Every structure is written in structure tokens, then in C-alpha cells.
Amino acid sequence: MHIVVWEFHVRQGCEAEFERLYGPEGDWVRLFRSGDGFLKTELLQDSAAPSRYLTIDRWTSQPAYEAFRQSHTEQFQAIDQQGDLLTTRETPLGVFLLTPDS
């Protein structure tokens, strides 16, 4: 499994709109669902810093994720621009693989 994790710092007052865009039924997930190999996205809010969020995107493999990114570049950029208006910072935290015993 290929897991992509991002950190977002959301502008004050934009939390609900951010959650709609990045949440389980948001524009990102609807776009990802059109890609072969997409499994799910989780949206986590930091309980100690409510303007900080993590997204965890799960794909069957890195090739599936890369193929999706290449074939959906324009849609990806359009949604990313919407997110840019809602955030003060967006940081990729890494790409992770499940260990064999997970």
C-alpha cells in the first residue's frame, strides 16, 4: 500500500470549508475515486491545534498513484488552488508503506 501524508494549516474561520473540500465526500476524494488504485482518504484535525490538519491518502501502489497524478494534472491543480485559498501552509510529510505485519 502507498500512503501519502500532508499537513495543512487552515486560515482562521475557513475550517468548515476546508473540511468540506478535503473530507470524505469532498472534491479531493471525488477526484481520487476516479483513479484506479485509490482506496481512501482520512482527514484528521489536531485536538491541540484545531487549525492543523493531516490528510492520509491510501493507494494500492505507487504506480497507481503516479498514473493518477499524470492523467489528472489539470483537475488536481484546480482543486489545489481552491485549497490554497483556505490554508496558510501546506507541507508534504512523506510517502509511507505498510510494514509486512500491519
Backbone as numpy.savetxt, mean C-alpha at the origin, in Angstrom:
# Nx Ny Nz CAx CAy CAz Cx Cy Cz
6.01 -15.83 -0.72 5.16 -14.65 -0.72 6.05 -13.42 -0.72
5.62 -12.41 -1.46 6.33 -11.14 -1.61 5.52 -10.08 -0.85
6.13 -9.45 0.15 5.42 -8.50 1.01 6.10 -7.13 0.92
5.33 -6.11 0.57 5.85 -4.75 0.42 5.26 -3.90 1.54
6.13 -3.21 2.30 5.68 -2.42 3.45 6.06 -0.95 3.23
5.07 -0.07 3.43 5.26 1.37 3.32 4.81 2.04 4.61
5.46 3.14 4.94 5.07 3.98 6.07 4.57 5.32 5.52
3.47 5.81 6.09 2.89 7.09 5.68 2.66 7.95 6.91
2.94 9.24 6.77 2.58 10.23 7.77 1.51 11.10 7.13
0.32 11.08 7.70 -0.86 11.70 7.10 -1.07 13.11 7.66
-1.43 14.01 6.77 -1.72 15.39 7.19 -2.88 15.40 8.18
-2.77 16.26 9.18 -3.83 16.36 10.17 -5.15 16.70 9.50
-6.19 15.96 9.86 -7.51 16.17 9.29 -7.78 15.36 8.03
-6.77 14.68 7.51 -6.91 13.89 6.28 -6.97 12.39 6.54
-7.04 12.00 7.80 -6.97 10.58 8.15 -8.11 9.76 7.52
-9.33 10.24 7.60 -10.47 9.49 7.06 -10.35 9.31 5.55
-9.96 10.35 4.86 -9.80 10.26 3.41 -8.65 9.32 3.05
-7.56 9.39 3.82 -6.43 8.49 3.60 -6.87 7.03 3.79
-7.63 6.78 4.85 -8.11 5.42 5.12 -9.03 4.92 4.01
-9.82 5.80 3.42 -10.68 5.40 2.30 -9.83 5.04 1.07
-8.78 5.81 0.81 -7.93 5.58 -0.36 -7.08 4.32 -0.22
-6.54 4.09 0.99 -5.60 3.00 1.21 -6.20 1.79 1.92
-7.43 1.90 2.38 -8.05 0.82 3.13 -8.45 -0.38 2.28
-9.07 -1.37 2.91 -9.36 -2.64 2.24 -10.30 -2.56 1.05
-11.06 -1.49 0.92 -11.94 -1.31 -0.24 -11.58 -0.05 -1.01
-10.40 0.50 -0.74 -9.98 1.75 -1.36 -9.46 1.59 -2.78
-9.10 2.71 -3.36 -8.64 2.73 -4.75 -7.40 1.86 -4.97
-6.48 1.88 -4.01 -5.27 1.05 -4.17 -5.64 -0.43 -4.26
-6.45 -0.89 -3.35 -6.78 -2.31 -3.33 -7.59 -2.69 -4.57
-8.48 -1.83 -5.00 -9.24 -2.13 -6.23 -8.29 -2.25 -7.42
-7.29 -1.38 -7.49 -6.30 -1.48 -8.57 -5.49 -2.76 -8.42
-4.99 -3.03 -7.23 -4.19 -4.24 -7.01 -4.96 -5.51 -7.36
-6.25 -5.53 -7.06 -7.06 -6.73 -7.35 -7.09 -7.07 -8.83
-6.81 -6.09 -9.68 -6.79 -6.35 -11.12 -5.50 -7.05 -11.55
-4.55 -7.18 -10.64 -3.28 -7.81 -10.96 -3.23 -9.27 -10.57
-2.69 -10.09 -11.44 -2.48 -11.50 -11.11 -1.46 -11.60 -9.98
-1.77 -12.38 -8.99 -0.83 -12.60 -7.90 -1.06 -11.74 -6.68
-2.00 -10.79 -6.74 -2.29 -9.98 -5.56 -3.07 -10.82 -4.55
-2.67 -10.74 -3.29 -3.35 -11.48 -2.23 -4.18 -10.57 -1.33
-3.53 -9.55 -0.73 -4.28 -8.62 0.12 -3.41 -7.46 0.56
-4.08 -6.42 1.05 -3.41 -5.26 1.64 -3.97 -5.07 3.04
-3.08 -4.79 3.98 -3.48 -4.44 5.34 -3.09 -2.99 5.58
-3.95 -2.24 6.24 -3.68 -0.87 6.63 -3.65 -0.82 8.15
-2.52 -0.39 8.69 -2.34 -0.31 10.14 -2.14 1.13 10.56
-2.81 1.54 11.65 -2.64 2.88 12.21 -1.89 2.74 13.52
-0.88 3.58 13.72 -0.07 3.57 14.93 -0.91 4.11 16.10
-1.08 3.32 17.14 -1.90 3.75 18.28 -1.25 4.88 19.07
0.06 4.97 19.05 0.77 6.03 19.78 0.92 7.31 18.96
0.86 7.19 17.63 0.98 8.34 16.73 -0.06 8.16 15.62
-1.32 8.57 15.86 -2.42 8.27 14.95 -2.27 8.79 13.52
-1.35 9.69 13.27 -1.16 10.16 11.89 -0.16 9.28 11.13
0.36 8.25 11.79 1.32 7.34 11.16 0.63 6.02 10.81
0.81 5.60 9.57 0.18 4.37 9.07 1.23 3.50 8.38
0.95 2.21 8.33 1.71 1.26 7.53 0.75 0.57 6.58
1.22 0.32 5.36 0.49 -0.58 4.47 1.36 -1.81 4.26
0.71 -2.95 4.23 1.39 -4.22 4.00 0.68 -4.87 2.82
1.37 -4.90 1.67 0.81 -5.46 0.45 1.40 -6.85 0.24
0.52 -7.84 0.06 0.96 -9.23 -0.09 0.69 -9.70 -1.52
1.74 -10.23 -2.14 1.68 -10.76 -3.50 2.23 -12.18 -3.47
1.83 -12.97 -4.44 2.30 -14.35 -4.50 3.79 -14.44 -4.75
4.34 -13.46 -5.50 5.76 -13.50 -5.84 6.24 -12.13 -6.29
7.54 -11.95 -6.28 8.12 -10.70 -6.78 7.83 -10.52 -8.27
7.98 -11.58 -9.11 7.65 -11.39 -10.52 6.21 -10.94 -10.75
5.26 -11.45 -9.96 3.86 -11.03 -10.10 3.72 -9.55 -9.77
4.37 -9.11 -8.70 4.32 -7.70 -8.30 4.95 -6.81 -9.37
6.13 -7.19 -9.84 6.84 -6.38 -10.84 6.05 -6.31 -12.15
5.45 -7.42 -12.56 4.64 -7.42 -13.78 3.44 -6.48 -13.62
2.83 -6.50 -12.45 1.72 -5.60 -12.18 2.18 -4.14 -12.27
3.27 -3.82 -11.62 3.78 -2.44 -11.63 4.06 -1.96 -13.06
4.64 -2.82 -13.87 4.97 -2.44 -15.25 3.73 -2.25 -16.11
2.72 -3.06 -15.89 1.53 -3.00 -16.74 0.49 -1.98 -16.26
0.67 -1.42 -15.07 -0.30 -0.47 -14.52 0.35 0.85 -14.08
1.41 1.25 -14.76 2.19 2.43 -14.36 1.32 3.69 -14.27
0.50 3.94 -15.27 -0.29 5.17 -15.27 -1.30 5.20 -14.14
-2.02 4.09 -13.93 -3.01 4.03 -12.86 -2.33 4.15 -11.49
-1.17 3.50 -11.37 -0.40 3.55 -10.12 -0.03 5.00 -9.79
0.48 5.72 -10.78 0.90 7.10 -10.57 -0.28 8.01 -10.25
-1.42 7.79 -10.88 -2.59 8.63 -10.64 -3.07 8.50 -9.19
-3.14 7.26 -8.70 -3.58 7.07 -7.31 -2.52 7.58 -6.34
-1.26 7.38 -6.68 -0.16 7.86 -5.83 -0.22 9.38 -5.68
-0.58 10.08 -6.73 -0.71 11.54 -6.66 -1.83 11.96 -5.71
-2.92 11.20 -5.69 -4.00 11.48 -4.74 -3.48 11.33 -3.31
-2.71 10.27 -3.08 -2.14 10.03 -1.76 -1.16 11.11 -1.34
-0.41 11.63 -2.30 0.56 12.68 -1.99 -0.11 13.91 -1.38
-1.34 14.19 -1.76 -2.05 15.34 -1.23 -2.47 15.14 0.23
-2.52 13.89 0.66 -2.99 13.55 2.00 -1.87 13.31 3.00
-0.63 13.23 2.51 0.49 12.84 3.38 1.58 13.89 3.41
2.36 13.85 4.49 3.54 14.71 4.58 4.81 13.93 4.30
4.71 12.60 4.42 5.88 11.75 4.16 5.41 10.34 3.81
6.10 9.73 2.87 5.84 8.37 2.42 7.19 7.67 2.29
7.37 6.58 3.00 8.66 5.91 3.04 8.51 4.41 2.79
9.23 3.88 1.79 9.22 2.42 1.63 10.07 1.81 2.75
9.50 0.88 3.50 10.23 0.24 4.59 10.92 -1.03 4.16
10.50 -1.59 3.04 11.19 -2.75 2.53 10.29 -3.77 1.90
10.96 -4.78 1.35 10.30 -5.93 0.77 10.70 -7.13 1.61
9.71 -7.89 2.02 9.96 -8.99 2.94 9.45 -10.31 2.36
10.05 -11.38 2.80 9.63 -12.73 2.42 9.27 -13.47 3.68
8.26 -14.32 3.61 7.93 -15.16 4.76 9.02 -16.21 4.93
9.34 -16.47 6.17 10.30 -17.54 6.44 9.61 -18.88 6.22
10.37 -19.94 5.97 9.75 -21.24 5.66 8.78 -21.74 6.72
8.97 -21.40 7.98 8.10 -21.90 9.04 6.88 -21.02 9.32
6.72 -19.94 8.55 5.61 -19.00 8.80 4.30 -19.51 8.28
